[in-house]
Amino acid sequence: MRTSKRTQILQAAARVVQREGVKSVTFDSVAVEAGLTKGGLLYHFASREDLIQAIHQHLADQWEADMVTAAGKPAAAATPVERLVAYARVATQSASRAELLFMLEGSTTAEHSAPWDAVLERWAPLPVAAGGAPAALDQFIARLAADGLWLYESLTAERLDPGLKDAIAERIASALTRTDL
């Protein structure tokens, strides 16, 4: 299947961010990276803000696609535990610099964080209340452990052995599927 121009542009923009940071996303820099004209970009994105918002959505969609693959089904068809297990397994994948920068940048405005928040709400929602069921608290602790693994691997120069990452993800998954909680 041929990549659409819009997807080609978003992938090029992510490469610009990977190399140079979010501030470097301009129509000129992305056009050069995508091998298109500035007018070609303007056809798909009316403003830099539209482009930035589309990058947030594109990266969040990729993150969700990884969880769908890990679960073997979309979030709506998975149980809460299956969703968290998929989330934990995806945590073994290091984030790219572009993903980290966009997640960080996205946390500053509701519009930018919306795509990321929507994925989290589907796959790893927060517990309803602090005084909720112990199983819900245990599931949230497992989510925090998965987040910690993902951040550790993404923010440090040290690379964990793939087998160790998989073992940690499986340990988190097994904690989620315990019947004695």
Disulfide bonds with the S-S distance in Angstrom:
none
